[in-house]
Amino acid sequence: MQGLTLISAASERQGDYESTLTIEGIDADGTLHLTTSADLPDPAGGKQRPVSFNRGVRSEDRKDARTYKYLFSVGEEEFPGTTAIGTSAAVIADLRASGQATVTLDGQMGGLAGMVSGLLGMLPGDAADKSTAGEYLSAGGIVRAVESKPVAYPMIVNDALVSLSAWHLRGSFEQAGRTVPVEWYVSDDPANALTLRFAFGKDKLEITRISFPLDDPDKALEASLAKERRAVIYGIYFDFNSASIKPSSEVTLRAIAEVMKKNPDWSLNIEGHTDNIGGDIQNRDLSARRAAAVRVALLQRGIGEGRLATAGFGASVPRATNTTLAGRARNRRVELTRQ
């Protein structure tokens, strides 16, 4: 689906950050055009560094390819015989038939690999050892299903926590005379066999949220505020460790404004929430500034000043564990409470 966006969590010593991968276009024959981007934190504490890569995936490869090229670099390129955001329908068919499949995992990215060693959660900084930068997995072997059938995999999809059906796979691949462990969760959908999480040797990726365009994006938000008087919002994106709202938040901000205009008697408290990385004072300040930024954005979209209040809770009201990347990502959110 055009506009489908995968949000992945990455970890560095100075904190977590997120990257996005979006299907920007789909040709008539089913070829995908992808863009992945992130604001990489500076290890020296300076300004984050924006990076953006593009990739095309041919329709025939989405059906039959058995090589998953999970890294790609600048300039839109096609790599015939490979997939990008997951695997192919043929691999899913093998898993359904026999519980195993032969695949190649290709993490080679040329000279740019060292520059983006943090992108998509690879070589996390908390491992402290950067001497392995560039040692990306490129090897083939057999992955086998850990369970006899797909498992329920929790995922936030368009701000709702749902269970996706996913294959849990493991394997041991040989690369340059050493054994590389493989663990992989991939959605059980031949048309969209998305990677949800992997650990390929030192390379790691964890998708924390999936979003896609809705015909009526404010409908679910309005229903939640009407019934529950509360809505959890993940579609407002901020710069790393900042209250600056990213342009990709526009759809969500517009939906909130439309709901408020349709319900002129409603008032909202905008709550900012963070994970527990960093000190309590820092997190409360960051969450308060982010809530205030959302308020300003809604004022700019025509919502009356007296209808919007803010509060910053820092990490004091978690919705998930702070011990995992996915849990921390679910805790970084905005919540709306109808007064």
N, C-alpha and C positions, 0 to 999 in steps of 0.2 A: 504494500500500500504506500503510495506516495505520501510523504510527510511522516511516516513512521519514524520514531526517534527512540534510540536506546541510550539511556543514561548510565554510565559506568562509574564506579568509585575507584579511586586510586589513593594510595597513602604514601606520604613522605614524612620525614622526621618532624617538619614544621607544621604538619597538619594534613587533613584529607582535602582532596579536591575532586572535581568531576570532569568527565569528558563526555561529549555527545557524538553519536553517529546517526545521521539522518539520511533516509532515502529521499534525495532531492528530485529525482525524476525516474520514470519508467517508460522505456520505449514500447512501441506497439508490439514488438516481438518478445517483451518481457525482460529485456536487459535493464539492470539497475544502475543508477548513478548515485554514488554514495559520497557523503562528506563527513569526515570526523574532525572534531576540533576540541581544544582544551586550552585553558590558561594555566601553564605549568608554573608552579611556585619556584622562586629563585632560592637555591640552597644557601646563598649568602644573605637572604632576607630582603632582597630588593624587590622591584616590581615584577609581578608575574609575567610570563612570556607566552603570548598567544601563538598557537600553531594550528594549522588546518591542512588536512590532506584529502585528496579525492581519489575515487576508485570506480571503475566500471566492472560489473559482473555480468557476463553473457548469459542469456536465457538457457542455452544448452548446458552451460556449466552448472547452473542452478539445478538442473535435472540430473546430470550424470557425473559431475566431477568428484574425484575422491581426494583431492588435495585442498586443504583449508589453509589459504594464505592469510594469516591473521594480522600481518603488518603490511602497511604500504606507505609510500612517501609522496612528496609534492608532485603536482602535475597529474591530471586525470590519466590513469593508465588502465589498460586491461591486461590481465595475465591469463591467457587461454589455458583451460584445464584446471582452473582453481576457483574456489568460492571465497567469500570475504566475511560476511556477518554470521556465518554458521556453516553448515554442511549442505549436502544435496539431497534431493528426493531419493536417489539411488542408495545412499548410505542409510537413510531411514528405512527404506524397504528391506535392506539386509538385516537391520536390527530387529525389525518386526518378524522377519522370517526365521532368523537363527540366533538372535541375541548377540551378534558380533558383526564387525565390519572391518575391512582393511582400508586404512586411510594414511595419508601423508600430512604432517603438520609442518607448515613452512613459515618460519619466522624471520627469514632473511630480508633485510631492508637496506643493504648497501651502506654507503658512507654516512647516512643520516641517523643510523641506529643509535650511536652514542649520544647525539644531541637530544633525542627524545626518549631516553631510557626510562623515564617516568611515565610516559604516555600510556594510557589504558591500564594503569596499575602494574606495569611490569617493573621488576627489580625495585620493590618498595624501599624507600629510604630508611625505614626503621630496621632494615637488615644490616645497615651501616656499611656493608662491604660493597663498594662500587667497582672492585677490580674485575668483576665478571661482566661489565657492560659490553653489550654486543654478542654475548654468548646465547643467541636465540636458538630455539629448537628448530631443526629442519631434519626430520626423519620420518620414516614410514614404519607401520606395524599394524597390529590388530588391537582394536579396542573392544572390550567385552562389557556387556551390561552387568552391573553389580546386582541388580534385582531382576526378577524374571519378566517384569513388565515396567512400563513407565511409572515414575513416582510423582507425587504432588509436590510442586515447587512453588513456594510463596513468592509473589511478585506484585509490586505496585503497578497497576495499569490505569492510566488516566485518573490518578489520585485514589484509586480503590485497591485495597489489598485483596488479591485473588490467588487461586492456585492454578498453575499451568501444568500440563502433562509433559514430563521431561524424562529423557533417558539419562541415567546415571552411569557413566562409562569409566573404565579404568584400563590402563595398559602399561607396558614397559617397552620403550623403544630404545634401540641402540643408536648412539651417535658418537662418532670418533672414539670408539672403543669403550664408551661408558654407557651405563644403563640410565635412561631418563624416565622417571615416573610420569604418568599422564593421568589426570583426573578431569572429567569433562561432563558438564550437564548441557544437554541440547534439547530443544523443544521437539516434541513428537508431532511434527507438522510437516509433511513433505513439501508443502508450498512455501513454508517459512520456518525452516529448520534452524532456528536462531541459537547461537551460543548464549547461554545464560550465565555460566561460570566455567572457568578452567584454571588449571594449574599444570602447565607444560614445563617441567623442569623448573627454571627460575622465572619463567614468564607467567604472569597471573592476570586474570581479568574477572571482574564481577559486575554483572549488570544489576543495577538496583531499581531502575524504573523503566517502564515502557510507556510511551504515549503515541497517540495517533489522532489525526483530525476528526472532530465530531461535527455532524451537521448542525447540531444545536448545543454548543458547548456550555451554555448557561443553564440548561435544563436540569442536569443532575445537581449542580451547585444550588439552584433555587430550591429543589426538592429537599436537599439535606438541611439547608437553613430553615426551611418551613417546618420540617418534621423534627429534626434533632436539635435545631437552633445552633448548630455547629458544623463547620466544614473544614477538613484538613486539606491544605493546598500544598502541592509539591511543584506546581508549574510556574512558580516565580523563582527565577534564577538570579543569583548574585555573583559578582566577581569574588574571587578567592579572598576570604578573610576581610570582606568589605560589605558595605551597605549599598553599593552601586548596583542597580537593577539592570540585568542584561536585556537587550532588545528582544530576545526570544521569549520573554515573559509577556509580550503584548497580548497574545490571545487570551491568556488567563486574566490579565488585568481588565481587558475589555469585557470579558464575561462577568466579572464581579461588578463592574460599573453598570452593565445592562440589568443585572438582577436588582441592584439597588434602585435604578430608575423605574423598574417595573413595580417595585414595592416601596413607595415613598415614605411609608410609616416605619420602615426598618432602620435601626441603627446598629452598627457593628463595632465590636472590639477586635482590633487586629493584634494578634499575638505572635511574637517572634520566638522561635525555639532553635536551639543549637544542639550539637553533640557535646561530649565532655572533654574534647581535646582543647587544651588551654585552661587557664584558671577561671574560677567562678566569676570574678569581677569582670574579666575580659569577655566571657561568654554572655553575661547579662547585658553588658554594654553593647556588644555586637547585635544581640537579638533585639534590643530596644531600638537601635538605629535602623535595623532592617524593617521592623514594624513601622517606624516613622516614615521610612522611604516609601513603603507601600501606601501609607496614608496620603503622602504627597502625590503619588502617582494617581490615586483615585480622585483627589481634589482636582487635579489637572484634567480629569475626564468628566468633570461636571458634578461630582457628588458633594453635597453641602458639608461644610466644615463641622457643623454640630452633630453630624451623623456618624462620625468616625473617631474612635478613641484607640489608643495603642497601649501595649504592655510588652515588656521583654522578660522572658522567663529563663533565659540561658539554657542550661542542661537539666534544670530542676524537675521537668515533667517529661521524661522520656517515653516514647511509644514502643521502643525496642531496646535490645541490649546495646551497650556501647562497646562491646568487646569485638565486634565484627564490622567490616566495612559496610555491609548492607544495613546492619542495625544503626550505625551512626548516620548513614544517609537517610534513613527513615526518621531519625530524630531531628534532622535539619529541615525545618518546615515553617510554614506560616499557617496559623489556624484562625478562622473567623468565627466569632461568637455573636449571635444575634441578641441584642439587649431587649 
